[in-house]
Amino acid sequence: MPLLPSRHYVSEHTRFIRDLLERKPQLETEQRIGRAIWWDKLPAEVEAEREMDRGRVPQKPYVYSSG
């Protein structure tokens, strides 16, 4: 007889996430805002960042060295 997971089993991780979302319903909105800040960029923003990167001046490995 094979051992199959119970249909009513809920892992500890799933319970934790459900409890967290129940206690902090605004969490999903905050995650979307954070993602928009760091990851979701328009093509124009990406190109502008690439242009700024092309203009960087090479820096010595240790900037505080006087020699």
C-alpha positions, 0 to 999 in steps of 0.5 A: 500500500503506497503512502500518499500525502493526506488531502487535508495536510497543510505544511508548517510553511503554508500555515505560517504564510497563511497566518502572516497574510491574515495578520498583515493583509497589506503585505501583498501590496507592499511586496508589489510596491517593492517589486516595482521599485527594484525590478519592474522597469520600463524599457526607457528606464533600463536604457537610461541606466545603461547609458549612465553605466557607459559613462562611468569612470574606472575606479582603482580597487582601493579608493582610500590609498594615497599611492 
